[in-house]
Structures are given as C-alpha cells and as structure tokens.
Amino acid sequence: MKIGIIGAGAWGTALAQVCAESGPVLIWAHEERTVADINDHRENRTFLPGIKLSPEIAATTDLAALNSCDAALLVTPAQHAAKTLQALGPWQRPLILCCKGIEAGTKRLMSEVAEEVQPDAPLCVLSGPTFADEVAKGLPAAVTFSCADGELANRLVRRIAGSAFRPYHSDDILGAEIGGAVKNVLAIACGVADGLGLGKNARAALISRGFAEMVRFGTAKGAREETLAGLSGLGDLVLTCSSEASRNMSFGKALGEGDSAAALLADRVTVAEGVHTAPVLVSLARDLGVEMPISEAVLALVEGRLAPRDAMKALLQRPLTSEAN
C-alpha cells in the first residue's frame, strides 16, 4: 500500500518517516525548496532539520501525483484544509485527517470539511500526543486512529504503525479530532502562566480545568467522554501543555513575557493553531451554551483585550463552584 502525505511540515514529514518503515511514501509540499531538500538531500531542512529521511520517501509539488497512492494523510494547517482538499480533486480512497483545528468562519471540524469537499472518501482521524521530531527519530509514541469502519481501520493501522509508533483504534471520529483542536487553545493558557512565572501548581490547575472544558465542549458536540480521556484528548493536552517544544505553549509563554500576539505571529515560520482556533472555538461553545472560561481568556489575550496578568487574575476571581461544573 502506497501512502500519500499532503503537507510537508514537521508533522507531515515525521509521519512520512514512520510510514516509510513498511512501504513507499509520496509527500506533497507547497514549497519547491522543501521538495528539493527531501529528494536531493534526504532532509526537510526548513521544517524538520537534522533528521535523515528514508529512501522510501519521495516528494512532489504536484498534488495530482498523489493519485498513485492508495490512501492519503492530510497534514496541512487546519485553515488550509478545505482549499487543499478541493485542489486534490475527487478522491475515493481513504483520507486520514491529521490536522488539528476548527475552520474559521464556518465553525466546521476537519471531518465536516472533508465530508463536504470529499464526500466519497472514507474518513479517518489520526491524533494524539506527538512531537514531530521525536516521532521522526523513532522514539516511542502512541496515537488514536479513529475510523467508523473497523476492517478498514485494521488495514490502515497495520500499514501506518511503526516499530515505535503505536496507533490505537477508535470509532469516535468526533472525539479524536475535538481533543486535538481544543488542546491547542489550552496550551496557550499554560504557556502564559509559565511566562508570568506562576509556577507548576498553576499549570496543573489549568490542565485539569482545561480538560473539564474539553469534555463539556466535546460531549455537547456528540463526542464520547472516554475518547476525550484517551490519547487524542487528555494525552495530547498533557503533552502540549507541558513543554515549550509545543508551538502553542511557546507562543503563550512569549505572550506572558510581554510580547504582542501580532509580533509573534509575524515572526513565525510554523503555525500555532490555537491562535486561529480560539475565536471559532469560543463562538461555537457559546452557540452550544458551553462555558469555557480558560478558552475565553485565551481569546481575549490573542485579541489584545486583556493583559496576561489580568487574564489570569480574572480566572482566579471566578465564583467558587463544584469541581463537577
């Protein structure tokens, strides 16, 4: 089974490296330089420098070339997913969604985008606690692989699994992708707390109460709580909120240290998805009647309506209530 990877950022390249353990991989990149680096130098020097890539990986700037593949992993930034899927043309083979976010304006999850743009493609979601460089180096990692068709999931899991990369099957597509979207916003809050020097107790509180927000939102959208408590939800939340290797946490830390959101975004090659997810997540939560105070605070920070210390103070001054709420 030949695997196509749509998107040659750090995560797309790391997934290509894993999939190349058991067969050929074709990775699509928008940037000609990235394609040349992968094909000629066996390295993605822009997005994943220092990792020697498998000879089983070939790169292209031609999306149509992916028609030679038996399944495709979509690993573009979430806000570019619809445009990229449209450019792919009709696709009737398995489509595995690996981008984490909610589409601005339409408030669609990635599965909802794919269902509309590629209605004939069997959909799966791959999500979990993974830093791209560790996966590419062959360090152990486990993820949720969600697909409604159990037989298809078994075939794809066997093809994608690596010697140190372990996918666990679930049939809860909504749960798998909601965890990955919400945790990016919450990681910004944890980064802000670190930037302000509020300590590890504050971070633990934000992770715990952030998880409560994730569960409230996810179940309101139809996800299962046990999925949100698994690798793609709680697992990803803990990882992303605990290390500056997370783009979202490092972005939040810089905010807490006094940098402006606009300056940080202008200076970054890679995308902190939580910045784009925060406004649409908060809007969707309001539509559903779901209370998400940490996410609301992140939105106020990103939009410049609150200073970091004032945002944290506002969270601490909320009315005392039951932990179940």
C-alpha positions in Angstrom: 0.0 0.0 0.0 1.5 3.3 -1.1 0.8 6.2 1.3 0.4 9.8 0.3 1.2 12.7 2.7 -0.4 16.0 1.9 1.7 18.6 3.7 5.4 18.6 4.3 5.7 20.5 7.6 7.4 18.9 10.6 4.4 16.6 11.4 3.8 15.5 7.8 7.5 14.7 7.4 7.6 12.8 10.6 4.5 10.7 9.5 6.2 10.1 6.2 9.2 8.7 8.0 7.1 6.4 10.1 5.1 5.1 7.1 8.3 4.6 5.1 9.2 1.8 7.5 6.8 -0.5 5.7 6.5 0.8 2.2 6.7 3.7 -0.3 5.6 7.2 0.6 4.9 10.2 -1.6 4.8 13.5 0.2 3.4 16.7 -1.3 4.8 20.1 -0.4 3.8 23.6 -1.5 7.4 24.8 -1.4 9.7 23.7 -4.2 12.7 24.1 -1.9 11.3 21.6 0.5 10.7 19.1 -2.3 14.3 19.5 -3.5 15.7 19.1 0.0 13.8 15.9 0.6 14.6 14.4 -2.8 18.2 15.6 -3.2 19.4 15.8 0.4 17.1 13.3 2.3 16.2 16.1 4.8 13.5 18.6 5.3 15.8 21.4 6.2 13.1 24.0 6.7 10.6 22.2 8.9 12.4 19.2 10.4 16.2 19.8 10.2 18.7 17.3 11.3 16.6 14.2 10.5 17.9 11.8 7.8 14.9 10.7 5.8 14.1 7.2 4.5 14.9 6.5 0.8 11.3 5.2 0.6 10.1 8.8 0.7 9.7 10.8 -2.5 8.4 14.4 -2.6 6.4 16.4 -5.2 4.8 19.8 -5.7 2.1 18.1 -7.9 -1.0 17.2 -5.9 -2.2 15.1 -8.9 0.7 12.8 -8.4 -0.9 11.5 -5.2 -3.4 9.7 -7.4 -0.8 6.9 -7.5 -1.4 6.4 -3.7 -3.8 4.0 -2.0 -4.5 6.3 0.9 -3.7 9.9 1.9 -2.9 11.6 5.2 -3.9 15.3 5.3 -1.3 17.2 7.4 -1.8 20.8 6.3 -2.7 23.6 8.7 -6.4 23.4 9.6 -7.3 26.7 7.9 -5.9 25.4 4.6 -7.6 22.0 4.7 -10.6 22.9 2.6 -8.6 24.6 -0.2 -6.1 21.8 -0.3 -8.8 19.1 -0.5 -10.5 20.9 -3.3 -7.3 21.2 -5.2 -6.7 17.4 -4.7 -9.7 16.7 -7.0 -12.2 13.8 -6.5 -10.8 11.3 -4.0 -12.5 7.9 -3.3 -9.7 6.3 -1.3 -9.1 6.5 2.5 -8.4 10.0 3.7 -6.8 10.3 7.1 -7.1 13.7 8.8 -4.1 14.6 10.8 -4.6 18.4 11.1 -5.9 19.8 14.4 -8.3 22.7 14.4 -11.7 24.2 13.6 -12.3 26.1 10.4 -12.7 29.8 10.9 -15.9 31.4 9.7 -17.7 28.1 9.0 -17.0 26.6 12.5 -16.5 23.2 10.9 -14.4 20.4 12.3 -11.9 18.9 9.9 -14.2 15.8 9.4 -17.1 18.2 8.5 -14.8 20.0 6.0 -13.7 16.7 4.4 -17.3 15.3 4.3 -18.4 18.3 2.2 -15.3 18.6 0.0 -14.5 14.9 -0.5 -17.9 13.1 0.1 -16.7 9.8 -1.5 -13.6 9.4 0.7 -13.7 7.0 3.7 -12.6 9.3 6.6 -10.3 8.5 9.5 -8.6 10.7 12.1 -5.1 10.3 13.5 -4.4 12.3 16.6 -2.5 12.1 19.9 0.4 13.3 22.0 3.2 13.6 19.5 6.1 15.9 18.9 7.2 15.6 15.3 11.0 15.4 15.9 10.6 12.6 18.5 8.4 10.6 16.1 10.9 11.1 13.2 13.8 10.0 15.4 12.0 6.7 16.2 11.2 7.5 19.8 8.1 5.8 21.2 4.7 7.4 20.7 1.1 6.3 20.8 -1.9 7.9 19.0 -5.6 7.4 18.5 -6.6 6.2 15.0 -10.3 6.8 14.6 -12.4 5.2 11.8 -16.0 4.1 11.7 -15.1 1.1 9.5 -13.3 -1.4 11.8 -12.0 -3.6 8.9 -10.5 -0.5 7.1 -9.0 0.8 10.3 -7.2 -2.5 10.9 -5.7 -2.4 7.4 -4.6 1.2 7.7 -3.3 0.8 11.3 -1.1 -2.1 10.2 0.3 0.0 7.4 0.9 3.2 9.4 2.2 1.6 12.6 6.0 1.8 13.0 8.4 0.0 15.3 7.9 2.7 17.9 4.7 4.3 16.7 1.6 2.6 18.0 -1.9 3.6 16.8 -5.0 2.5 18.9 -8.2 2.1 17.1 -11.4 4.0 18.0 -14.6 4.6 16.1 -15.3 8.0 17.7 -14.1 10.4 15.0 -15.6 13.5 16.7 -13.9 12.7 20.0 -10.5 12.2 18.3 -10.5 15.5 16.5 -12.1 17.6 19.2 -9.3 16.8 21.7 -6.7 17.8 19.2 -8.3 21.2 18.4 -9.2 22.3 22.0 -5.8 21.4 23.5 -4.0 23.9 21.3 -6.0 26.7 22.8 -5.5 25.5 26.4 -1.7 25.1 25.7 -1.6 28.9 25.1 -3.0 29.5 28.5 -0.4 27.2 30.2 2.3 29.0 28.3 1.1 32.4 29.5 1.1 31.1 33.1 4.7 29.9 32.6 5.7 33.3 31.1 4.3 35.0 34.1 6.2 32.7 36.4 3.0 31.4 38.1 4.5 28.0 38.9 3.7 24.4 38.3 0.7 24.4 40.5 -1.0 26.9 38.2 -0.1 24.8 35.2 -1.6 21.7 36.8 -4.8 23.6 37.6 -5.1 24.9 34.0 -4.6 21.4 32.6 -7.2 19.9 34.9 -9.8 22.7 34.5 -9.0 22.9 30.8 -9.7 19.2 30.4 -13.1 19.8 32.0 -13.7 22.4 29.3 -12.7 19.9 26.6 -15.1 17.3 28.0 -18.0 19.8 28.2 -17.5 21.0 24.7 -16.8 17.6 23.2 -19.8 15.9 24.7 -22.0 18.8 23.6 -20.8 18.1 20.1 -21.5 14.4 20.3 -18.1 13.0 21.3 -17.7 10.3 23.9 -16.1 11.2 27.2 -13.9 8.1 27.2 -12.3 9.2 23.9 -11.6 12.6 25.3 -9.9 10.9 28.3 -7.6 9.0 26.0 -4.6 9.7 23.9 -6.2 12.2 21.5 -7.7 14.2 24.3 -6.1 14.1 27.8 -2.9 12.6 26.5 -2.3 15.3 23.9 -3.4 18.0 26.3 -0.8 17.0 28.9 2.0 16.9 26.4 1.2 20.1 24.7 0.7 22.0 28.0 4.0 20.7 29.5 6.8 21.6 27.1 8.0 24.6 25.1 8.5 22.2 22.2 4.8 22.8 21.7 4.3 25.8 19.3 1.1 26.8 21.2 2.7 26.7 24.6 5.8 28.6 23.5 3.5 31.2 21.9 1.6 31.6 25.2 4.9 31.9 27.1 6.1 34.7 24.9 2.7 36.4 25.5 3.2 36.0 29.2 6.7 37.5 28.9 5.3 40.6 27.3 5.4 40.1 23.5 2.4 41.0 21.4 0.4 38.4 19.6 0.7 40.3 16.3 4.5 40.5 16.5 4.8 36.8 17.4 2.6 35.7 14.5 4.6 37.8 12.1 7.9 36.3 13.2 6.9 32.6 12.9 7.5 30.1 10.1 5.3 27.4 11.7 1.7 27.8 12.8 0.4 28.0 16.4 -3.0 26.5 15.5 -4.5 27.6 18.9 -4.4 31.2 17.8 -6.7 30.5 14.8 -8.8 28.0 16.8 -9.6 30.2 19.8 -12.1 32.6 18.2 -14.1 29.9 16.4 -14.0 27.5 19.4 -15.3 30.2 21.8 -18.0 31.2 19.2 -19.1 27.6 18.8 -19.1 27.0 22.5 -21.3 30.0 23.0 -23.7 28.6 20.3 -23.8 25.3 22.3 -24.3 27.0 25.6 -21.0 25.5 26.9 -18.9 27.5 29.4 -15.2 27.7 28.6 -13.6 30.4 30.7 -10.0 29.4 30.0 -10.6 29.4 26.3 -12.4 32.8 26.6 -9.4 34.2 28.4 -7.0 33.0 25.7 -9.2 34.7 23.1 -9.1 37.9 25.0 -5.3 37.7 25.2 -4.9 36.9 21.5 -7.2 39.8 20.5 -5.4 42.2 22.9 -8.4 42.9 25.1 -6.7 41.7 28.2 -3.1 41.8 29.5 -1.8 38.3 30.5 -1.7 39.1 34.3 -5.2 40.5 34.1 -6.5 37.4 32.3 -5.1 35.1 34.9 -6.4 37.3 37.7 -9.9 37.1 36.1 -9.8 33.3 36.1 -8.8 33.2 39.8 -11.6 35.6 40.7 -14.4 33.5 39.2 -17.1 32.4 41.6 -16.3 29.3 43.7 -18.2 26.2 42.5 -18.3 22.4 42.4 -15.5 20.6 40.6 -18.1 18.8 38.6 -19.1 22.0 36.9 
